[in-house]
């Protein structure tokens, strides 16, 4: 963070470029893991008389599934 704070504090473009290169070099050396895949598609079961359920349901972490699909609007016929 010290380098980043120095980068923000300077107005000299040459010094900014040098600091940014140093930050990127550190990031390159310290970047150990990168995700290369996504979770597989899941499935769900819906009873035949349940209505207003979407065909697909996004998987969410911050807004847990099934919240993004407004489950309070589901109903039974």
Number of C-alpha atoms within 10 A of each C-alpha: 7 8 13 13 10 14 19 11 10 12 10 9 10 10 13 18 12 12 19 16 12 14 16 12 11 11 11 10 8 9 8 7 6 6 5 5 6 6 6 6 7 8 7 7 5 8 7 8 8 11 13 13 14 11 6 10 15 13 15 11 7 6 9 10 14 12 13 12 15 12 13 8 9 13 11 9 7
